[in-house]
Amino acid sequence: MNILYRTKLSATLCAAGIGLMAANQASAEVTFKVSGYGTLAATMTDQDDIQFRNSLSQSEGASNKLDLGVDSRLGLQGVLNFGSGFSITSQLLGQRRRTDGTPTSNEDFNVGFEWLFGQYSPTSNIDLRLGRVVLPSFMISDSRNVGYTQPWLRAPMSVYAQMPLTTLDGVQALWRIPMGPAIMTIQPSYGESAFNISSSGLPLKATSHPVASLNANLEFGDWLIRAGQVRGSSMLRNLVLSPFLAGSPLNHKMKDVFTSAGLQYDNGTAIVMAEWAQRKQNDIDPSYFSGAPFNIGGKPLAETRSWYAGGGWRFGKWLPMVVYGEAKNTLTSVKTHNMNFSVRYDLMNNVALKAQVSRYDGRDTAAFVVPDAAKGTVNVFAVGVDFVF
C-alpha cells in the first residue's frame, strides 16, 4: 500500500481512508461521520533515575521499566455536515498530560477536546473556521496525533518540543490556490491558546492572548514545502524560577515568536523529511534578581534554534527510517542532539506496527522531566501499534 505522509489531513481524517457514515433520514444533505485513531505503545530507557517524555506537557515519564503512557493516545472524531458548505467538527483526545499547575501534575489518560469548530466553505478552495482548531506550527501539525499517518513512532522532539501550543480558540482560514501543477495553501489563524508544561521541574501554566499565526504550504508532485510563524503573548504571574534565587515571585509578560520551515519528498518508495525552527522571547525586566548569584535579568526565559533531517526507504510493507536532530539553547550555548532509528510494518490497511530506538543527550530539557548532564547519552526504546477506524 502506498501511503502518502501529507500534513493536510482533512477534518474528517479522510486522508487515512477511514470513517463510518450515517445519513440523516430527514434530509439527504445532512450527514454524520465518525472516525478515530490511536496508538498503544510501550516505552522504556536504559536508566533508572531519569524520566523520558514525549512532550513538555508531561511531568512524568518512562525510566527503565515499561511505561504505557508516554507514547500512547486515543482519539475520536465526529463531523456533522449540513450541506451547502456548513459543517461542525469535534475531536476528543485522550493522552498523558498535565492537568494543573503543580510541579508533579500528570495523568495517564486525560481526555479533552482537541478540535471543536464550525466550518463554512463558500467555494471548494476556501474554508472558514470558528472555534477550537489546530495551530499549524509544524509540517505535520494536522496529523501529529494520528500516528498511523506518520513514518515514525514519535515525531522528532528536537523541533516538535520547542512549541508548547498545539490548539487555538479563535478563527482560521484555509485558502487553496492552484498554480499550474502546484497548489499553494495559505492558512492564517488568530485567537488564544493555553499551555500547561513543565521545564526542568518548573511548572508553567498560562493562556496566550493574542496568538496570531500564518502558515503557507506549497505542494508540487512528490514535494511539499512549508513555512510559518506563530506570535503570542502570555502573562506569567507569581513565577518562582528557583527556590535558590533571591527576589520576589516574577510577574512577566512573555512575548513569544516561533518561526519554522519544512521540506518533504515522498514518491511512494523514498521519503525524506526535514524541518528547522527558531524560538525567540522578549527579555525579563533587567532589575529582576539583579542581586542574586544567578542574574537572569535582561534575558528571556527561552531562546532556541533546532532542526532535524531524516529519510527512509520502503521495502514492500516495511519502512526503516533514520532521523538526526539538534537543538541549541542560544542563551547558554548548550547544544543537544538525538538520533532516532525506526521501522514500520503495515500489518493491514488500517494497522501499522512500529519500533523506535533513540539516543538522547541527558541535558535535553525537552526530552527529560529533569535533565541530568551526568547521564551522558540515554537510550530510549519503544514498540507500538498505530491504528485508525
N, C-alpha and C positions, 0 to 999 in steps of 0.2 A: 504494500500500500504506500502510495506517495503522499506523505504528509507535508503540507506547507506550513512552516512556522512563521506565520504572519502575525503582526501585532493588532491589526484592526478586526478583531472578532466582533461580530455584531452583538447587540444586546441580548439576542436570543441564543447565543452560542452556536449559531448555525455553521460557523467555520469548522466546528468539530463534528458536524453532521448528526446532531442529537436532538431529542425533544419528543414530547408527547403532545399531540394536537387534539384539542377538544372544541368542537364548533358549538356555538350557542344556537339552540334550536329556534330562538325568537328572531334571529337575524343572521343571514348567511355571511354578512360582512364582519360580524363580531366574532373574534376567535381568542382562545386562551391556550397558551403554550407553556408547558412545564419542562424544565431540564435541570440537570445537576452535574456535579463533578466532585471529585475527591482525591485525596492522597492518603494512603496509610503507609507510614514509614517508620523504621526503627533506626535510631542514631546513637552513636557512642564515640568516645575518644580513647586515646591511649594514656590519659592522665586521670588521676582520681580526685584532684583538688582544683580543677579549673573547669568552668562550665561553658560549653559551646551553645550558641543560639543562632537562629537564622534571621533575626531582625532586632532592631533596637526596642521593639515593643514587648520583648520577652525579658523578664528579670530573673528567670530560672532556665537552666539548660541541661545539656547532657554531659556526663562525665564518662567514667569507664564502665558504666552499666547501661544496658539498652534503655533508651528513652523513646517512648512512642508519641510524645507531644511536640517535639521541636519542629519536625517537618510535616506533620500530619494536619489535614484540614478537610472540611466538608462544606460544600456549597449547594444551595437550592435556589433556582431562579424561576420566576413566572413573568410572562409577558401577556398583557391584555391588549389586544389590537382592536380598536373601534372602527377601523377603516377610515378612509378619507384623510390619511396621514397622521391620525392621532393614535397614541399608544401609551401604556403605563408599564414600566419595567421595575421589578423588585428583585433583590438578590440578598439572601441571608447567608452569612459566612460564619462557620464555627472553627476556631483555631485557638492555640495558646497565645494569650496576650495579656498585658497588664490591664487591671480593672479600676485601680485607684491610684492615689499619688504617693503611697508609701513605698519605701525602697524595695520591699520584697513582694510587691503586688504581682500576682501571676495566677492564671487559671489554665488548666489543661485543655478546657474546651469552653470558651466564651463565645456566645452567639450574638451577632448584631447585624444590622442592615449595612451591607457594603454598597449597594445601589438601591435607590428608590427615587425614580424620576418619571415625569411625564414628557413625552416627546411629540413634536409636531414636525412633519416633513412636508413642506409646501411643494417641493419638487423632489425628484429622485436624487438630486445632488446636494440637498441641504437638509440637515437635521438640527432642530432647535430643542434644547432640553432644559428642564427646570426641576430642581430637586437635588438629591444626592447622586453625584456622578463620580466616575473615576478621574483622578488627577493625572494627566498624561505626562509624567515626569521622565519616563523611560521608554525604550523601544518596545517592551512587552508589558506596559502598564495595564492594558485592557485584559490581558490573559495571564498576568503574573501568578494568580492563584489557581489557574486551570493547568495543573502540571502536565496533563495529557498532551497539550498543545506545544510543549516545550521539549527540546532535545535532552536537557539535563534534569536531575532531580531537584537541584537547588540553584536558583539564579546567582550569578557572581556577586558576592557580598562586597567586594572592593568598590563597586559602583552603587549597587542597589540598597546598601545600608546607609548611604550618605544623605538620603532624603526621607525623613520620617513621615511626611504627609502622603497619604495614599488616596483619599477621597476629598471631595469638595461639595459643600452645600451652597448651591447658587445656580448660576446659569452657564450654559455651554452651547457652543455651536460647532457643527462639522460641515465644512464646505468642500466638496469633491470637485476638482477642476480637471476635466480631460485636457491633455496636452499631447495630441497625437497618440503615439503608442504608450505614453506615460500618463499617470494620474497623480496630481498634486492634491493633498488633503490638508486644509488649514483648520486648526482647532483652537479657538480662543475660549478661555474659561475665567469666571470671576465669582467670588463668594468668600466663604470662610471655611476653615478646616481645623480640626482638633488633633492633638497628638498627646500620647502618654508613653513616654520612653524612659529608659534607664541607661545612663552612660557612666561607666566605671563606678557603678553603685549609686550615682547621683540621679534621683528621680526628677523628671521634668514633665509637667502636665500643664497644658495651656491651650488656648484657642487662638489661631492665627486669623487676623482680620485687618485689612482685606487681604485676600490671596488672588493674584492675577497671574495667568499663565497663557503662553502662546506656543503651540506645537505645530510643526509642519512635517509632513511625510511626502516623499516622492517615490513612487513605485514604477519601475521600468523593467519589464521582463522578469528576470530572476533576481533583480536588485531592489533593495529598499534603503533609502537614505532618510535620516531623521535628524531634526534639530529642534530645540525648545528651551524655554526659560520659565521658571516659576519665581515669583516675588511675593513675599509675605511678611507681615508684621505681627509679633506676639508680645504680650505684656507678661513678663515673668515677675511674680510678686513673692516677697519674703523668701528669696532663694538663698540657701546656705550652701556655698560652694565647697566648703570643707570645715569640719569642726576644729581643725588645727590652725585656721586663719583667724586673725583678729578682725573685728569690724561687725557692724550690724548686718542683718539679712539684706540682700540686694533686691531692689526693685529696678528692673531693667526692661526697656522697650527694645526688643530684639528685631532687627530688620535683616531678613534672610534673602539672598539671591542665589538660585540654583540654576546653572546653565549646563546643558548636556547635548551630546550629539551621538549618533549611532549609524552603523553601516552593517547591512546583511546581504549575503549572497546565498541563494538556495536554488539549485537546479534539479532537486529531487534525488541527487546522488551525493554531491558535495555540499557542505554547509559551512559558512564562515560568518562569524558574528564578532562585532567589536563596538564598544561604547566608551565614551570619555565624559567626565563630569567635573565641574568645579563649584564649590560652595563657598560663599563669602558672606560674612556678617559684619554689622557695624560694631564699633568699639564700645566697651564698657566705660562708664564715667572714669576719667583718669584718677580721680581722687579716691576711688574705692579701693580699700585695702592698701593704700599707699604706704602705710607704716608697717605692714606685715612682712614676714620673711619672704613670702611669695607675692610679689606685686603683680596682680592681674589687671590693675587699672590701665586703661588705654589700649586694651587688647580685646578682640572678640572672643566669644565662647567657643566658636568653631570656625575653622577655615581649612578646607581640604581640596586636593586635586586627586583624581582617581581615574583608572581606566582598566579595561580588560580586553583580551583578544583570544579567540579560540576557533577551533574548527573540527570537523568530523567528516566521516565517510560512511555511507550506508552500504551494508552488505546484506541484501535481502531485507529481513526483518530486524537486523542488528544495526545499531548506530553507536560506535565508540566515538568519544569526543574528548579533547584536551582543551582546557581553558586556563590562562595565566592572567592574574590581576595584581595591581598595585594601588595603594592609597597612601598619600603623603599628607601629614599634618604640617601645613606651611607655617604654623606658629612655632612648633618645636623642632621642625625639620626631621621628625621621625617618619621613616618610610617603612610600611609593612607590605608584605606580598603574600600571595597564596597561589597554589597550584591545584587544579581540580581534574581528576580523571573520572569520566562517567561512561556508562554503557546502557543503552536502551534496547529492549526487545519487545516488539509488538506482538503480544500474545493473541490478540484478536482485534476487531475493528474499533473497539472502544476500551481496550485494556492494554496498558504497557507496563512491563516490569523494568525496574531501573536499579542501578547500583552506582555509588559515587564514593571515591576516596579523595580526600582533600588534605592539604598540608598548609597550616596557618601559622603565622608569626604569633607567639604568645603575647606580644604587645598590642595586638589588634583590638582596639576598643569597641569595634562593631561586632566582631565575631565572638567575643567572650564577655560574660557578665561582669567579671572583674579581671582585666588583663594582668598578666604576670610575665615580666620580661625574663625572669629566671627560668621560665619553661622552655625558652628557645622555640623549637618547632613542635607544634601539636598536630597529630594526625587525627582526622575525623572520618569515620566510616558510617555509611548509611545504605540501606536497602529499602525499597518500597515498591508500591504498585499505584499507578495513576489510572483513573477510570472516569468515564463520562456516561451519563444515562439520560 
